[in-house]
């Protein structure tokens, strides 16, 4: 398993680089902005 460290400029601003966000009633949802990658749109690393 390879771990990649993202700088603050590269992380998705909606999910803070996690790739998902917690729902208020429980559970989690894949971030629609980055499609679960945790990377900001336009960064292809």
CORFENCOR-V138483 format. One record per backbone hydrogen bond with DSSP energy under -0.5 kcal/mol. NH is the residue of the N-H (numbers start at 1). CO is the residue of the C=O. Records with the same first field share a line. If there is no record, write none. Layout:
NH = CO + CO
This chain:
6 = 4
10 = 7
11 = 7
12 = 38
16 = 12
17 = 12
18 = 15
21 = 29
23 = 27
26 = 23
29 = 21
31 = 19
35 = 31
36 = 31
37 = 34
40 = 10
43 = 40
44 = 42
